Amino acid sequence: MLELRNVTKTVGAAEHISDVSLTLQHGSLNVLLGPTLSGKTSLMRLMAGLDVPTSGSIWFDGQNVTGVPVQKRKIAMVYQQFINYPAMTVYENIASPLRVAGTDQAKIDKEVRHAAALLKLTPYLDRTPLSLSGGQQQRTALARAIVKNASLVLLDEPLANLDYKLREELRAELPRIFAAAGTIFVYATTEPHEALLLGGNTATLSEGRITQFGPTIDVFRKPADLVTARTFSDPPLNTIVLAKKGRNFLLEGGVNLPVPAELSGIADAMYTIGFQPHHLSLDRPDAAAVSVRAKVTITEITGSESFIHLDFADARWVMLTHGIRHFEPDEVVEVFIDPRHIMVFDEHGRAVSAPKLAA
């Protein structure tokens, strides 16, 4: 078990990591999700022992390893830029950490072939990395990390430099690979889509702080605050500030957005409403959906999907819809908000929950 206890890292006057506490279990896959400069790499360097926290401590299986250098830990790391030894075969690249450890040849052969089979590299064991595709080279780096039998494997945006097809292929396979390895995996990404595909647990980061940690799907569906909801939305989360009065949030033009039944008892006040781009639609998804008229600013067509950017009451929204849907700039369109999928945040950006009933 890896534990970070109130870990802070400052460099000069800049605080890169701020009071982070986190517990990761053996056999778990843990995603660090956040934009560039949110602290993902800084946090991984602290976990690895490449950097020492300014305050706080790091524990592994009940032992304080704060300040213990990376060379004395059972750590493996894989970076964005796959790193292999170009003059060595794939077999020898994978075997290299075992040879350094003085492992006997029979065990080396068993471990290398097991990792190669896991990562579908068996046909390429006698080839050199430069003769492989980018995806196969990254698989080689992953296989080398796995045979190291590390207690902690850190992957810092390992698919970022691969083309789309290779990324999708490896993303689909990684959960199976992680499950078979049985160690602690920490995977950093800027992409919410990737976190959802990988599953496991997700820690959302913003400005060096962990805003939420838990099962990935729970963090996505029930963000604890507006910062987490925005971190876990791509395209950006749609938001609007509204007044609640009675059973409704009041939209521009006299339109009422029903308050979700479980929140019906919250106080009349101003709230920020958030909803995902795919929960805004051109066609009425349900009888309860609310119709509003918004002005198109731009339409982006990707082929299978269209991203329609909208202005509504000084709010900028993005709608994600299937197929090719083209609109001219300044065209006014009818769109539908499904109140079943809205998120409600208070004036401090905290998710609003149902009020407790008096005993």
MIVEX-921413 format. One record per residue (C-alpha): residue number from 0; residue in one letter; x, y, z. Coordinates in steps of 0.001 Angstrom, whole numbers, plus 500000, padded with zeros to 6 digits. Example, Ala and Ser with C-alpha at 12.3 -4.5 7.8 and 13.67 -1.06 7.14 Angstrom:
residues 2
{0,'A',{512300,495500,507800}};
{1,'S',{513670,498940,507140}};
This chain:
residues 359
{0,'M',{500000,500000,500000}};
{1,'L',{501325,503440,499019}};
{2,'E',{500364,506349,501288}};
{3,'L',{500997,510042,500817}};
{4,'R',{500382,511896,504066}};
{5,'N',{499895,515671,503810}};
{6,'V',{502575,515936,501133}};
{7,'T',{503601,519402,499928}};
{8,'K',{506324,520271,497418}};
{9,'T',{507530,523818,496883}};
{10,'V',{510174,524981,494418}};
{11,'G',{511316,528495,495272}};
{12,'A',{508142,530501,495870}};
{13,'A',{505994,528149,493774}};
{14,'E',{503937,525419,495420}};
{15,'H',{503811,522495,492962}};
{16,'I',{501987,520051,495265}};
{17,'S',{499775,521245,498107}};
{18,'D',{498839,519104,501128}};
{19,'V',{498086,515886,499222}};
{20,'S',{496915,512811,501138}};
{21,'L',{496278,509684,499083}};
{22,'T',{496184,505913,499667}};
{23,'L',{496713,503443,496807}};
{24,'Q',{496181,499712,497267}};
{25,'H',{498157,496803,495789}};
{26,'G',{496611,495493,492582}};
{27,'S',{494930,498824,491804}};
{28,'L',{494923,501051,488738}};
{29,'N',{494914,504731,489677}};
{30,'V',{494536,507560,487174}};
{31,'L',{495852,511068,487822}};
{32,'L',{493610,513308,485718}};
{33,'G',{494230,517002,485223}};
{34,'P',{495283,519651,482715}};
{35,'T',{498895,520487,481935}};
{36,'L',{500684,521957,484983}};
{37,'S',{498075,520612,487417}};
{38,'G',{500769,518646,489296}};
{39,'K',{500552,515123,487829}};
{40,'T',{504238,514705,486979}};
{41,'S',{505348,516426,490204}};
{42,'L',{503217,513993,492213}};
{43,'M',{504601,510972,490354}};
{44,'R',{508179,512130,490942}};
{45,'L',{507431,512286,494675}};
{46,'M',{505895,508791,494583}};
{47,'A',{508983,507462,492793}};
{48,'G',{511521,509070,495110}};
{49,'L',{512976,511252,492355}};
{50,'D',{512008,514284,494469}};
{51,'V',{511645,514732,498221}};
{52,'P',{508571,516479,499662}};
{53,'T',{509056,519828,501365}};
{54,'S',{506691,518623,504076}};
{55,'G',{504618,515514,504742}};
{56,'S',{505676,511897,504332}};
{57,'I',{505424,508945,501950}};
{58,'W',{504855,505404,503215}};
{59,'F',{504988,502033,501490}};
{60,'D',{503597,498924,503206}};
{61,'G',{503889,500585,506600}};
{62,'Q',{507446,501885,506143}};
{63,'N',{508357,505550,505860}};
{64,'V',{510202,505853,502518}};
{65,'T',{510367,509666,502484}};
{66,'G',{513780,510586,501123}};
{67,'V',{514651,507033,500048}};
{68,'P',{516111,507432,496516}};
{69,'V',{514484,505810,493522}};
{70,'Q',{517409,503386,493107}};
{71,'K',{516500,501763,496427}};
{72,'R',{512812,501341,495608}};
{73,'K',{511049,498762,493448}};
{74,'I',{509787,501356,490980}};
{75,'A',{509256,501277,487206}};
{76,'M',{508421,504296,485063}};
{77,'V',{507157,504715,481489}};
{78,'Y',{507138,508166,479903}};
{79,'Q',{505446,509902,476949}};
{80,'Q',{508533,509331,474840}};
{81,'F',{509125,505584,474756}};
{82,'I',{512711,504798,475791}};
{83,'N',{514354,501609,474509}};
{84,'Y',{517928,500529,473796}};
{85,'P',{518186,500797,469978}};
{86,'A',{521078,498342,469542}};
{87,'M',{519398,495572,471571}};
{88,'T',{516634,493224,470469}};
{89,'V',{513159,493503,471917}};
{90,'Y',{513952,490392,473976}};
{91,'E',{517068,492007,475476}};
{92,'N',{515274,495326,476048}};
{93,'I',{512617,493559,478105}};
{94,'A',{515216,491399,479879}};
{95,'S',{517536,494287,480794}};
{96,'P',{516224,495029,484339}};
{97,'L',{516327,491307,485155}};
{98,'R',{519930,491017,483971}};
{99,'V',{520893,494040,486089}};
{100,'A',{519286,492310,489072}};
{101,'G',{521350,489147,488440}};
{102,'T',{518347,486932,487673}};
{103,'D',{519182,483464,486302}};
{104,'Q',{518625,482832,482596}};
{105,'A',{515743,480382,482990}};
{106,'K',{513721,482888,485008}};
{107,'I',{514640,485707,482622}};
{108,'D',{513374,483705,479667}};
{109,'K',{510126,482816,481462}};
{110,'E',{509425,486399,482527}};
{111,'V',{510325,487950,479169}};
{112,'R',{508132,485544,477216}};
{113,'H',{505251,486020,479646}};
{114,'A',{505414,489821,479327}};
{115,'A',{505831,489576,475540}};
{116,'A',{502725,487391,475287}};
{117,'L',{500796,489800,477521}};
{118,'L',{501705,492722,475258}};
{119,'K',{501503,490795,471961}};
{120,'L',{505220,491167,471269}};
{121,'T',{506151,487489,470850}};
{122,'P',{506621,487718,467033}};
{123,'Y',{509010,490671,467453}};
{124,'L',{511387,489435,470155}};
{125,'D',{514319,489066,467733}};
{126,'R',{513840,492475,466132}};
{127,'T',{515333,495801,467214}};
{128,'P',{513049,498611,468447}};
{129,'L',{513689,500905,465470}};
{130,'S',{512159,498304,463143}};
{131,'L',{508883,498418,465110}};
{132,'S',{505896,500736,464956}};
{133,'G',{505482,503418,467627}};
{134,'G',{502855,501319,469397}};
{135,'Q',{505112,498263,469452}};
{136,'Q',{507991,500332,470817}};
{137,'Q',{505782,501633,473625}};
{138,'R',{504641,498051,474323}};
{139,'T',{508313,497105,474664}};
{140,'A',{508823,499853,477251}};
{141,'L',{505698,498675,479113}};
{142,'A',{506881,495057,479043}};
{143,'R',{510233,496084,480518}};
{144,'A',{508403,497874,483342}};
{145,'I',{506248,494803,484024}};
{146,'V',{509116,492241,484176}};
{147,'K',{510933,494445,486666}};
{148,'N',{508395,493098,489164}};
{149,'A',{508085,496575,490585}};
{150,'S',{505823,497309,493522}};
{151,'L',{504844,500584,491843}};
{152,'V',{504576,501288,488103}};
{153,'L',{504231,504942,487092}};
{154,'L',{503038,505831,483596}};
{155,'D',{503302,509514,482696}};
{156,'E',{500993,510085,479698}};
{157,'P',{502518,507012,477985}};
{158,'L',{500277,507158,474903}};
{159,'A',{500449,510904,474252}};
{160,'N',{502946,510657,471387}};
{161,'L',{501206,507832,469510}};
{162,'D',{498808,508350,466638}};
{163,'Y',{495065,508017,467206}};
{164,'K',{494702,504407,466067}};
{165,'L',{497594,503168,468200}};
{166,'R',{496339,505106,471244}};
{167,'E',{492889,503560,470951}};
{168,'E',{494354,500088,470518}};
{169,'L',{496578,500329,473586}};
{170,'R',{493913,502035,475691}};
{171,'A',{491623,499075,475103}};
{172,'E',{494327,496600,476138}};
{173,'L',{495856,498375,479139}};
{174,'P',{493149,497454,481704}};
{175,'R',{493696,493764,480870}};
{176,'I',{497466,494181,481162}};
{177,'F',{497185,496013,484481}};
{178,'A',{494781,493429,485919}};
{179,'A',{497162,490604,485023}};
{180,'A',{500224,492312,486572}};
{181,'G',{498771,492758,490089}};
{182,'T',{500881,495740,491218}};
{183,'I',{500104,499401,491992}};
{184,'F',{499735,501308,488725}};
{185,'V',{499564,505095,488540}};
{186,'Y',{498638,506505,485137}};
{187,'A',{498739,510246,484376}};
{188,'T',{496580,511752,481638}};
{189,'T',{495030,515037,480590}};
{190,'E',{492120,513273,478857}};
{191,'P',{488840,512460,480672}};
{192,'H',{487994,510025,477866}};
{193,'E',{491142,508041,478633}};
{194,'A',{490398,507933,482371}};
{195,'L',{486916,506538,481676}};
{196,'L',{488291,503890,479313}};
{197,'L',{490900,502766,481842}};
{198,'G',{488465,502604,484771}};
{199,'G',{489979,501818,488166}};
{200,'N',{490242,504846,490453}};
{201,'T',{490764,508462,489470}};
{202,'A',{492284,511388,491358}};
{203,'T',{491421,514742,489789}};
{204,'L',{494101,517411,490146}};
{205,'S',{493966,521191,489960}};
{206,'E',{496839,523541,490805}};
{207,'G',{498710,520895,492769}};
{208,'R',{495722,519749,494823}};
{209,'I',{493689,516564,494602}};
{210,'T',{490082,517691,494384}};
{211,'Q',{488541,514189,494523}};
{212,'F',{489605,510529,494555}};
{213,'G',{487498,507423,494107}};
{214,'P',{486206,504896,491557}};
{215,'T',{486530,506573,488166}};
{216,'I',{482870,506325,487189}};
{217,'D',{481768,507739,490570}};
{218,'V',{484064,510761,490278}};
{219,'F',{482730,511379,486759}};
{220,'R',{479055,511015,487667}};
{221,'K',{479156,512633,491107}};
{222,'P',{481859,515316,491211}};
{223,'A',{482318,516818,494654}};
{224,'D',{482765,520327,493293}};
{225,'L',{482729,522457,490161}};
{226,'V',{486510,522214,489688}};
{227,'T',{486313,518403,489579}};
{228,'A',{483343,518486,487202}};
{229,'R',{485260,520775,484836}};
{230,'T',{488409,518643,485069}};
{231,'F',{486364,515580,484091}};
{232,'S',{484664,517156,481069}};
{233,'D',{485955,517319,477495}};
{234,'P',{484513,519275,475674}};
{235,'P',{484243,521783,478525}};
{236,'L',{481414,521483,481019}};
{237,'N',{478377,523643,480213}};
{238,'T',{477485,525950,483105}};
{239,'I',{475081,528769,483905}};
{240,'V',{474316,530688,487096}};
{241,'L',{470605,530567,487956}};
{242,'A',{468266,531562,490744}};
{243,'K',{466202,528827,492377}};
{244,'K',{462646,529745,493292}};
{245,'G',{460354,527087,494649}};
{246,'R',{460560,523978,492475}};
{247,'N',{462401,525600,489572}};
{248,'F',{465610,527219,488427}};
{249,'L',{464722,530336,486456}};
{250,'L',{466140,530531,482934}};
{251,'E',{466090,533556,480648}};
{252,'G',{462868,534126,478730}};
{253,'G',{460597,532871,481493}};
{254,'V',{461689,529240,481026}};
{255,'N',{461729,527072,484145}};
{256,'L',{464216,524246,484668}};
{257,'P',{462786,521827,487263}};
{258,'V',{464924,521221,490340}};
{259,'P',{465834,517501,490562}};
{260,'A',{463433,515755,492948}};
{261,'E',{466213,514742,495358}};
{262,'L',{467216,518429,495703}};
{263,'S',{463726,519852,496044}};
{264,'G',{464361,520924,499645}};
{265,'I',{467406,523121,498991}};
{266,'A',{467101,526802,499834}};
{267,'D',{466060,529447,497331}};
{268,'A',{469335,531064,496279}};
{269,'M',{471754,531438,493348}};
{270,'Y',{473353,528232,492080}};
{271,'T',{475662,527169,489269}};
{272,'I',{474093,524512,487067}};
{273,'G',{476403,522205,485108}};
{274,'F',{475747,519578,482454}};
{275,'Q',{477850,517585,480004}};
{276,'P',{477877,518512,476270}};
{277,'H',{476176,515217,475374}};
{278,'H',{473282,516089,477727}};
{279,'L',{472370,519057,475522}};
{280,'S',{470482,517907,472420}};
{281,'L',{468693,519039,469274}};
{282,'D',{465966,516439,469715}};
{283,'R',{463797,516134,472811}};
{284,'P',{465259,513159,474742}};
{285,'D',{462427,512906,477252}};
{286,'A',{459100,514526,478049}};
{287,'A',{460711,516299,480999}};
{288,'A',{463390,517956,478826}};
{289,'V',{463331,521755,478784}};
{290,'S',{463463,523689,475511}};
{291,'V',{465551,526850,475115}};
{292,'R',{466623,528887,472105}};
{293,'A',{470340,529560,471684}};
{294,'K',{472497,531244,469048}};
{295,'V',{475097,529217,467139}};
{296,'T',{478634,530656,467135}};
{297,'I',{480456,527872,465289}};
{298,'T',{479942,524262,464203}};
{299,'E',{482780,521699,464234}};
{300,'I',{482123,518503,462265}};
{301,'T',{484425,515544,462948}};
{302,'G',{482615,513071,460694}};
{303,'S',{480741,510869,463119}};
{304,'E',{480008,513729,465542}};
{305,'S',{479340,517446,465498}};
{306,'F',{480309,519993,468154}};
{307,'I',{477936,522946,468094}};
{308,'H',{479049,526015,470046}};
{309,'L',{476199,528094,471419}};
{310,'D',{475487,531373,473195}};
{311,'F',{472655,531420,475704}};
{312,'A',{472089,534299,478127}};
{313,'D',{475797,535229,478122}};
{314,'A',{476740,531587,478776}};
{315,'R',{478942,529735,476272}};
{316,'W',{477874,526130,475738}};
{317,'V',{479021,523224,473590}};
{318,'M',{476613,520555,472352}};
{319,'L',{477921,517165,471265}};
{320,'T',{475615,515424,468827}};
{321,'H',{475964,512360,466589}};
{322,'G',{476197,512704,462829}};
{323,'I',{476696,515764,460645}};
{324,'R',{474672,518738,461888}};
{325,'H',{475626,522029,460284}};
{326,'F',{474382,525489,461260}};
{327,'E',{475408,528947,460134}};
{328,'P',{476926,531411,462632}};
{329,'D',{474263,533496,464431}};
{330,'E',{471547,530983,463524}};
{331,'V',{469094,530511,466395}};
{332,'V',{468289,526883,467201}};
{333,'E',{466049,525070,469662}};
{334,'V',{467990,522862,472077}};
{335,'F',{466899,520672,474962}};
{336,'I',{468307,520361,478491}};
{337,'D',{467497,517151,480350}};
{338,'P',{467003,518099,484047}};
{339,'R',{467757,514507,485066}};
{340,'H',{471415,515054,484199}};
{341,'I',{472143,518487,485641}};
{342,'M',{474663,519032,488434}};
{343,'V',{474046,521735,491025}};
{344,'F',{476792,523682,492823}};
{345,'D',{476521,526320,495534}};
{346,'E',{478143,529774,495610}};
{347,'H',{481440,528200,496754}};
{348,'G',{481444,525674,493905}};
{349,'R',{480603,522693,496128}};
{350,'A',{478185,520061,494867}};
{351,'V',{474775,520468,496441}};
{352,'S',{473285,517422,498118}};
{353,'A',{469845,516735,499473}};
{354,'P',{469216,518548,502783}};
{355,'K',{469165,516382,505874}};
{356,'L',{465791,515842,507451}};
{357,'A',{465279,516822,511051}};
{358,'A',{465305,513929,513484}};
